[in-house]
Amino acid sequence: MYVRVHALAGAKKEMIRQEMQMHVYTIAVREPAEQNAANKRIREIIAMQYSVPLGKVRIKTGHRAPSKLFEITQ
């Protein structure tokens, strides 16, 4: 399954908002967009949201962009 995320790094507080389409989220995290910190936190949030282990969530595209595509394997 694929999940599309618009990431907002360096926010004052964390926020998860599901968009109108299924599996599309806007996620704000406190971690900065440096040294992969924001991507790691977003992976953790997606794993919690879908109740899967962290190892099952992979970033496919958007490693350095605000728009990201994550893959969740079963």
C-alpha positions, -999 to 999 in steps of 0.1 A, spaced: 0 0 0 12 35 -8 7 66 14 13 101 1 25 127 27 30 164 25 56 170 52 60 202 73 93 200 93 102 223 122 66 229 133 58 242 168 36 211 175 30 179 157 -1 175 136 -16 148 114 -44 157 90 -60 133 65 -69 149 32 -101 141 13 -85 112 -6 -77 80 12 -41 75 22 -31 111 17 -19 130 48 -4 163 58 20 157 87 38 184 107 67 173 129 89 192 154 121 177 140 141 198 116 146 188 79 182 180 86 201 147 88 169 128 80 153 136 114 119 147 100 117 117 77 124 93 106 97 109 127 72 108 98 79 71 93 72 65 130 39 84 128 28 64 97 37 31 114 16 41 145 -13 53 123 -15 19 104 -4 -3 134 25 -18 116 62 -23 127 85 5 117 105 -18 95 74 -22 72 73 15 63 97 27 36 101 60 19 99 55 -19 102 91 -33 107 125 -19 137 120 4 146 157 1 112 171 -8 81 181 12 59 158 -9 67 121 -1 55 87 -11 57 59 16 53 22 10 38 0 37 45 -37 31 25 -65 48 
